[in-house]
């Protein structure tokens, strides 16, 4: 199995070249298979650079959605870029929790991985995901508060909330404030199912936001990303309905896995983690049936499976799991 698929979700074109087939089911990414439907109705001016007022309107809409103030929100061209730029700004010794996103280990030059059991043992800048990827683990707000209070001078708590939209109770955004050493990273594309928009947000104190804007420069986002994000974050009816739908679909995926003798790990509705004696071989067998999942080089017994789009996709996955 190539490391191409253990590095990150996606890589569908590479899978087609390697395994053949055209009718692929991509369950490797954890992106909502039911995207926000309002894109086609938007009018986008492709001839003009985005106006500052449009960017401000996006950040205001996003702040209301996150439950914080707009002065604490900065839109970025994807949360990946936000993570890396904030890492440059804080620029001191850091600890990042594993297993989680690879980017966390690349944010700060002087950084070291720690196990989740060692969270309370460090007062350095701490980087973690909540909910976590790939296991869907959620850290309670009380524990996050304790971790925040443990930060010493000029150290930060940096929380990647890329998968928090499906369950807003998991978000720590309400604790963002002017004198709080806390930064939160949000992804638009995962929950709204529009990863190609390349839109994310950094939430933090105004001094951090000012430094981030200086690095981003003028026109950090495209006009389509601004228009799509603004309209989607204002569509609370769709958001409420989608949260309910994702929970139902995740329950249906759990049932498929249970019937296939796999126990689902985690409670993030957009993906499930399973353990298998040889997950690499299972990845390969599924790929030969044109189903792409996410394996892990460091954890050869793990396989992450994204949410199928409906009953037909679930049945296809179940048949592939049953027959290899």
N, C-alpha and C positions, 0 to 999 in steps of 0.2 A: 504493500500500500504506500503510495507516494505521500510525502509530508505536505503536499499541496493542500490536502483536505484536513490535516491536523492543525494547520496554522490558523485557519479562520473558516467560518461558514461560507458557502458559496462555491465558486469554481465550477459552475455548471458546464461551461464550454469545454473545460479541461476534462470533465467527466465524460462528456459525449465523445471526445477524441479517444479517451482511454478505453471506455467500456462499450462504445457504440450506442445505437438507439437514438430516437428523436423525441418520443413522448415521455419526457422525464417528469418525475415528481420530486421537487426540491424541498426537502424537509431539513435542510442543513443550517438554516439561518436564524430561526426564532423570530421571523418577521410575520406580522399579522397577515394571513392569507385573504382577509376580507378588507381591502383598502378603503380609505375614506373616498366616497363616490363623487365628490363635488368638483373634481379637477376640470372636467370638460365644460362646466358652466362658467368658469372664470374667464375674464377678459384680461389679457396680459399685453402690455405695450413692450414689444421686443426692440423698439428703436431708441428707447431712452434708458439711461442709467436710473436705477432705483432712487427715488426721492428720500431724503432723511426722514420725512414725515411717515412714509410707508414703513420704514424699518422700525420707527418708534411705535407705530400702531401694532406691528407684529409683537414687539416686546411687551407692550401693554396687555395684549390679548393673552400671550403666554404667561405673563406674571399672574393674571387673574386665574388662569387655569391651574397654575402651580400652587397658588395660595400665598403669594408674596407680593412685594412692591416692585414696580417696573424699574426703579433705580438700582435694584439689586439683580437685574437680569441683563445678560448680553447674548444676543444671537450669534451663532458661529456656523461656519459651513461644515457642519457635522460634528458630533460630540468628540470624535477622535482628535480633531484639531484642537478643540477646546481643552481636552486632557493634556495634550502635549504643550500647548502654550502656557497653561497655568503651571505645569511642571517647571517651565523655564522661569516663571515669575517667582514662585515660592523658593525654588533653587537651593534647598538645603537638604540635610540628611533625611531620608524617608524610609518607611517600611511599607511594603505592599503585601496584602493578604493573598495567599494562594490556597487552593486553585481559584483562578479568576481570569480576567482579561490579560493577554500578553502586554497590551499597551501600558498597563499600570507599572510594569517593571521597567519601562523605558521613559517614564515621565520625568524623573529626577536622576541626575547622573550618579549621585551617591545614594543608592537605594539597595535594599536587601529584602528578600522574601521572608515572610514569617507565616507560620501556621495560624489558622483561625483561633486555636486555643491560646495563642500568645498575644492576643489583642491588648490585654490589660498590662502587659509587661513592658510596654514601650511608651515613651513620651515624645518620640520623634514625630514628624509629619507622618500621618497614617493614611494610606490609600486603600479603599475597599469598595466593593459593589454591594448594593442592597436594592432589590433582590440580587443574589449572587448568580453569576454565570460560571459553570454550567449546571450547578446543582439546585438552583432556585431557593437557596437558603435565605431567610429574612431575619435581620437583627432587629429586635424590639427597640422602640423609641427610648425606653429607660436605659438600655445598654448603650445606645448611641449618645445619650446625654452624658453618661459617665465617661465615655471615651472623649467627648468634647471637653469636658471639664479637666481631663488629665493632660491636655496639651499644654506644654510649657511655652515660654516666650518665643515668638516667631516660628512656632510650628502650627500645623494645620491638620484638620480632619477633612479629607477629600473623599466624597462619596459619589460613586457612579450609579445613578438611578436610571440607567437606560431602559430597564424593564419595570419601572414603578407605575407606569400609566394604567396598567390593567388592574391594579389594586392601590388606589391613592392613599390608603391607610399606611402603606409601607414608606411613604415619602417623609423625609425630614426637612422639607423645604420651609416649613413654618419657623424653623429655628435660625434661618439666615437673618443676619442683622449687621449693623454697622461695626460693632466692636466684637464680633464673634468670629473666631478663626476657622470658619467653615465655608467650604465651596462644594456645590452640588452640580452634577453634570446630567443633563437630560437629553434624550434622543427623541426626535420627532418620527423618524422613519419606521421604527419597530412597531409601535402601537398603531400608528395611522397607516401602516402598510405601504409606505411610499419612500423607501430607502433611497431611491434615486434622486430625491429632492436635495439630499445632502444638507440637512438642517439639524442643528442642535442648539443647546443653550448652556451657559454657565451662570449659576446663581451664587452670589457672594456679596461681601461688603463693597461699598462704592469704590474704595481705594483699589481693590482687586479688579473691579470692572473697568476702572479708568486705565489701569495698566494693560489690561487685555485689549481694550479698544485701540490703544496706541500701537500694539503689535499687529492688530488686524488691518489697520489703515482704513481708507475710504472704500465704500461699496464692498463690504465683505460677503454679501449674499447676492444671489441672482434675483431678478424680478419675479420669476416663477416661484422660487422658494419662499419669498416674502408673501406673495399673494396666496399661495396654497396654505402656508402655515397660519396666516392670519384668519382665513376663513375656517380652517379645520379646528383651530383652538376655540373659536366662537360657537362651534356646532355641538353644543352640550347634549342635545337629544341623541345625536349619533354616538357620542362618547358613552353615554349611559347605556344605550342599547348594545353597544359593542362589548362593553365590560361584561354584561350578562351573557352575551353570545359566546365570548371566549371561555367563560367558566363552563358553560354547557359543552362546548367542543372539547375542552381539556378533559372533562369527565368521560366523554365518549372515547377519547384517546386512551385514557387510563383503562377503560374496559377492554379495548383492543389488546393492550399490552398484557393485561391480566390473563385474558384468554390464550395468549401466546406464551404464557409462563414467565413473563417478565414483570417485575414490580417497579412501578414508576417512582422516581425520586424527585422531590421538590414540588412546590405548589405554584410556580409561575405559570400562568395559563398559556403562555406562548411556546413553551417547550417542556419536554420531559427528559430526564436522564435515566438510563437503564444500565444495569451491570450484566455483563455476559462473560463467560469463561474466556472467550477469544473475540472481543468486540471488533478487532480488525478484520477477522474472517467474516463476521456478520456484516460489517460495512461493505466488504467486497461482494458478498452474495446479494445484498440488496441493490448495490450499484449495477450488478449484472442483470437485474430486473428493472433498471432505469429508475431507481429510488435513491436519492442522494441524502445521506445523513452526515453527522459530524463525529468523527473519531478523535482520539486524543493520544498523542505519542507518549506523554508522561503517565497516562493512565490507560493502559491497553485493555482494561476490563470495562471501560466506559464507552457509551455511545449516546449522543444527544439527538433527540428526534423532535423536530419542529411540529407545529400544529397542522394536520391535514385540513384542506379547505372544506371538506364535507363528507357525506356518507360514502360516495364513490371512491374518494381518495383513501378514506379509512379502510374500506374493504380491500383495496389494492394493497395497502400496507399489511393488513392482516394476512392475506394470502401469501405475500412474500415472506413474512415472518414464519408462517406455518410450514412452508415448503422449501424455504432457502433457495 
